[in-house]
């Protein structure tokens, strides 16, 4: 259990082939949709941003507040979902991550863990935990190991971000860095446009990092895979100071990838990687378009 922080462990309730340049009308329509959403939620987000400067004296200082947001949508089968969960359990207690968590100026970080799919399917699996050494990390790992995995339909990255942002408010911790770590194997195709979530994080002063799982296996009933998912994450998801994307080459590589990513995030480092080919006019609504085309072919699908 965290000391000094208030826990909230409630029971879980190159251009890729898929990237298509947008014409001006579609760009304007997408921007108008995002702006309507931003205007409707501006007061909430400004309150979140303002809260950074109004930290209660009782809050515990840490080097980093980190939300781990993990995709459990239908494209991830039960065995893969278990590999993900085990990857986080092993990473949190690994010597590399413990060393990174205790090597900052304060020597402590705060971490929470959530799983998400489509809009309305989001669960806080582990509330805020203070990680100041191996015993504390093992406590959080035990929490993750004790909770069943429940998959959901669709993929709402924006919904995951909007669920995660309020978790930083009144959480009992204070830091100069707040990060949401989004991992997933597909693009946003449900709920608000992905750019709305990214803009919300920008307003709140929260960094979004991404772990793109490059999974070539088609989803149920042949749901298409988005090639170059790491480019999608670069163009449409990540934002904030030092934001970055790592790619896992399938679920078998996930454990190693998440250990590396956690070390980089905790140490506030950006990985060196080969320059990525940028997509001029990248279509950040490509996931929604994929879903619409698929439902046209399979109209009886849920």
ZIHUMO-V825323 format. One record per pair of residues at least 12 apart in sequence whose C-alpha atoms are under 7 Angstrom apart, sorted by the first residue. I is the first residue (numbers start at 1). J is the second residue. D is the distance in Angstrom with one decimal. If there is no record, write none. Layout:
i:I j:J d:D
i:I j:J d:D
This chain:
i:1 j:129 d:6.4
i:1 j:136 d:6.8
i:1 j:139 d:6.9
i:2 j:129 d:5.3
i:2 j:130 d:4.5
i:3 j:130 d:6.9
i:4 j:59 d:6.8
i:4 j:60 d:5.4
i:4 j:172 d:7.0
i:5 j:59 d:6.5
i:5 j:60 d:6.0
i:5 j:171 d:6.8
i:5 j:172 d:4.2
i:5 j:173 d:5.7
i:6 j:171 d:6.0
i:6 j:172 d:4.9
i:7 j:127 d:5.8
i:7 j:128 d:5.1
i:7 j:129 d:6.6
i:8 j:127 d:4.7
i:8 j:128 d:6.3
i:9 j:126 d:5.5
i:9 j:127 d:4.4
i:12 j:123 d:5.6
i:12 j:124 d:5.8
i:12 j:125 d:5.3
i:13 j:123 d:5.8
i:14 j:276 d:5.9
i:14 j:277 d:3.3
i:14 j:278 d:6.0
i:15 j:277 d:5.9
i:15 j:278 d:6.1
i:15 j:279 d:5.0
i:16 j:227 d:5.8
i:16 j:228 d:4.8
i:17 j:227 d:6.2
i:18 j:226 d:6.1
i:18 j:227 d:6.2
i:19 j:282 d:5.8
i:19 j:283 d:5.9
i:20 j:282 d:6.1
i:20 j:283 d:5.6
i:21 j:280 d:6.6
i:21 j:281 d:4.7
i:21 j:282 d:5.4
i:21 j:283 d:6.0
i:22 j:281 d:5.6
i:22 j:282 d:6.8
i:22 j:283 d:5.9
i:34 j:196 d:5.5
i:45 j:200 d:6.8
i:45 j:203 d:6.3
i:45 j:204 d:5.7
i:46 j:203 d:6.9
i:46 j:204 d:6.7
i:48 j:169 d:6.7
i:48 j:204 d:5.6
i:49 j:203 d:6.8
i:49 j:204 d:4.4
i:49 j:205 d:6.2
i:55 j:174 d:6.7
i:59 j:172 d:4.7
i:59 j:173 d:4.8
i:59 j:174 d:5.8
i:60 j:172 d:6.2
i:60 j:173 d:4.6
i:60 j:174 d:5.8
i:61 j:173 d:5.9
i:61 j:174 d:4.8
i:61 j:175 d:5.9
i:62 j:106 d:6.0
i:62 j:108 d:5.1
i:62 j:109 d:5.0
i:62 j:110 d:6.7
i:62 j:173 d:6.7
i:62 j:174 d:6.1
i:62 j:175 d:5.3
i:63 j:104 d:6.3
i:63 j:105 d:6.9
i:63 j:106 d:5.9
i:63 j:107 d:6.9
i:63 j:108 d:5.9
i:63 j:109 d:5.4
i:63 j:175 d:5.6
i:63 j:177 d:7.0
i:64 j:109 d:5.0
i:64 j:110 d:6.2
i:64 j:175 d:5.7
i:64 j:176 d:7.0
i:64 j:177 d:5.1
i:64 j:178 d:6.0
i:64 j:266 d:6.8
i:65 j:109 d:6.2
i:65 j:110 d:4.8
i:65 j:111 d:6.0
i:65 j:175 d:6.6
i:65 j:177 d:6.4
i:65 j:178 d:4.8
i:65 j:179 d:6.3
i:66 j:110 d:6.2
i:66 j:111 d:4.8
i:66 j:112 d:6.5
i:66 j:178 d:6.0
i:66 j:179 d:4.9
i:66 j:180 d:5.9
i:67 j:111 d:5.8
i:67 j:112 d:4.9
i:67 j:113 d:5.8
i:67 j:164 d:7.0
i:67 j:179 d:6.3
i:67 j:180 d:4.7
i:67 j:181 d:6.1
i:68 j:112 d:6.2
i:68 j:113 d:4.7
i:68 j:114 d:6.1
i:68 j:180 d:6.2
i:68 j:181 d:5.0
i:68 j:182 d:6.6
i:69 j:113 d:6.2
i:69 j:114 d:5.0
i:69 j:115 d:5.6
i:69 j:116 d:7.0
i:69 j:160 d:7.0
i:69 j:180 d:6.9
i:69 j:181 d:5.8
i:69 j:182 d:4.9
i:69 j:183 d:6.4
i:70 j:114 d:6.2
i:70 j:115 d:4.6
i:70 j:116 d:6.1
i:70 j:182 d:6.2
i:70 j:183 d:5.2
i:70 j:184 d:6.6
i:71 j:115 d:5.9
i:71 j:116 d:5.2
i:71 j:117 d:5.9
i:71 j:183 d:6.0
i:71 j:184 d:4.9
i:72 j:115 d:6.2
i:72 j:116 d:5.7
i:72 j:117 d:5.5
i:72 j:151 d:5.0
i:72 j:152 d:6.4
i:73 j:117 d:4.4
i:73 j:151 d:5.6
i:73 j:152 d:4.9
i:73 j:153 d:5.4
i:73 j:154 d:5.9
i:73 j:155 d:6.0
i:74 j:151 d:6.3
i:74 j:152 d:5.8
i:74 j:153 d:5.2
i:74 j:154 d:6.7
i:75 j:219 d:4.9
i:75 j:220 d:6.7
i:80 j:251 d:6.2
i:83 j:251 d:6.8
i:84 j:254 d:6.7
i:87 j:254 d:6.6
i:87 j:255 d:4.2
i:88 j:258 d:7.0
i:89 j:141 d:5.0
i:89 j:144 d:6.8
i:91 j:258 d:6.8
i:91 j:259 d:5.0
i:92 j:137 d:6.0
i:92 j:141 d:6.9
i:93 j:134 d:6.2
i:93 j:137 d:5.6
i:93 j:138 d:6.2
i:96 j:263 d:6.8
i:97 j:259 d:6.9
i:97 j:262 d:6.6
i:97 j:263 d:5.4
i:98 j:133 d:6.0
i:98 j:134 d:6.3
i:100 j:263 d:5.9
i:100 j:266 d:6.1
i:100 j:267 d:6.0
i:101 j:131 d:7.0
i:101 j:132 d:6.7
i:101 j:266 d:6.2
i:102 j:132 d:5.9
i:102 j:133 d:6.6
i:107 j:132 d:6.5
i:108 j:130 d:6.9
i:108 j:131 d:5.8
i:108 j:132 d:4.6
i:109 j:130 d:5.9
i:109 j:131 d:5.3
i:109 j:132 d:6.7
i:110 j:128 d:6.2
i:110 j:129 d:5.5
i:110 j:130 d:4.6
i:110 j:131 d:5.9
i:111 j:128 d:5.4
i:111 j:129 d:5.3
i:111 j:130 d:6.6
i:112 j:126 d:5.5
i:112 j:127 d:4.9
i:112 j:128 d:4.5
i:112 j:129 d:6.3
i:113 j:125 d:5.7
i:113 j:126 d:5.0
i:113 j:127 d:6.5
i:114 j:126 d:6.7
i:116 j:160 d:6.1
i:117 j:152 d:5.2
i:117 j:153 d:6.1
i:117 j:154 d:5.8
i:117 j:155 d:4.9
i:117 j:156 d:6.0
i:118 j:152 d:6.5
i:118 j:153 d:5.6
i:118 j:154 d:4.4
i:118 j:155 d:4.5
i:118 j:156 d:4.7
i:118 j:190 d:6.0
i:119 j:156 d:5.8
i:119 j:159 d:5.6
i:119 j:190 d:6.5
i:119 j:191 d:5.6
i:121 j:152 d:6.2
i:122 j:160 d:6.9
i:125 j:144 d:6.8
i:126 j:143 d:6.5
i:126 j:144 d:6.6
i:154 j:189 d:6.5
i:154 j:190 d:6.1
i:155 j:187 d:6.9
i:155 j:188 d:5.3
i:155 j:189 d:5.4
i:155 j:190 d:5.7
i:156 j:188 d:5.0
i:156 j:189 d:6.1
i:156 j:190 d:4.9
i:156 j:191 d:5.9
i:157 j:188 d:5.3
i:157 j:194 d:6.2
i:158 j:192 d:5.9
i:158 j:193 d:6.5
i:158 j:194 d:4.9
i:158 j:196 d:6.6
i:158 j:197 d:4.4
i:159 j:191 d:6.5
i:159 j:192 d:7.0
i:161 j:197 d:5.7
i:162 j:197 d:6.3
i:178 j:206 d:5.3
i:178 j:207 d:6.3
i:179 j:206 d:5.6
i:179 j:207 d:4.7
i:179 j:208 d:5.9
i:180 j:207 d:6.3
i:180 j:208 d:5.0
i:180 j:209 d:6.3
i:181 j:208 d:6.0
i:181 j:209 d:4.9
i:181 j:210 d:5.8
i:182 j:209 d:6.1
i:182 j:210 d:4.9
i:182 j:211 d:6.2
i:183 j:210 d:5.7
i:183 j:211 d:4.5
i:183 j:212 d:5.9
i:184 j:211 d:6.6
i:184 j:212 d:5.6
i:184 j:213 d:5.8
i:185 j:212 d:5.9
i:185 j:213 d:4.6
i:185 j:214 d:6.3
i:185 j:215 d:6.4
i:186 j:226 d:6.5
i:186 j:229 d:6.7
i:187 j:287 d:5.0
i:188 j:287 d:5.3
i:188 j:288 d:6.8
i:189 j:287 d:4.6
i:189 j:288 d:4.1
i:189 j:291 d:6.4
i:190 j:288 d:6.7
i:193 j:285 d:6.9
i:194 j:236 d:6.6
i:194 j:237 d:6.7
i:195 j:236 d:6.2
i:195 j:237 d:7.0
i:198 j:237 d:5.9
i:198 j:238 d:6.9
i:198 j:239 d:6.6
i:202 j:239 d:7.0
i:202 j:240 d:6.5
i:206 j:240 d:6.7
i:207 j:239 d:5.7
i:207 j:240 d:4.4
i:207 j:241 d:6.5
i:207 j:243 d:6.3
i:208 j:238 d:4.8
i:208 j:239 d:5.2
i:208 j:240 d:6.4
i:208 j:243 d:6.2
i:209 j:238 d:5.2
i:209 j:243 d:5.3
i:209 j:244 d:5.3
i:209 j:245 d:6.0
i:210 j:233 d:6.4
i:210 j:238 d:6.2
i:210 j:244 d:6.5
i:210 j:245 d:4.6
i:210 j:246 d:6.4
i:211 j:245 d:5.7
i:211 j:246 d:4.9
i:211 j:247 d:5.7
i:211 j:248 d:7.0
i:212 j:229 d:6.2
i:212 j:230 d:5.3
i:212 j:233 d:7.0
i:212 j:246 d:6.3
i:212 j:247 d:4.8
i:212 j:248 d:6.2
i:213 j:247 d:5.9
i:213 j:248 d:4.8
i:213 j:249 d:6.3
i:213 j:250 d:5.7
i:213 j:251 d:6.9
i:214 j:229 d:6.6
i:214 j:247 d:6.7
i:214 j:248 d:6.0
i:214 j:249 d:5.2
i:214 j:250 d:5.2
i:215 j:250 d:5.0
i:223 j:294 d:6.7
i:230 j:245 d:6.8
i:230 j:247 d:6.1
i:233 j:245 d:6.8
i:236 j:284 d:5.8
i:242 j:270 d:5.9
i:244 j:270 d:6.4
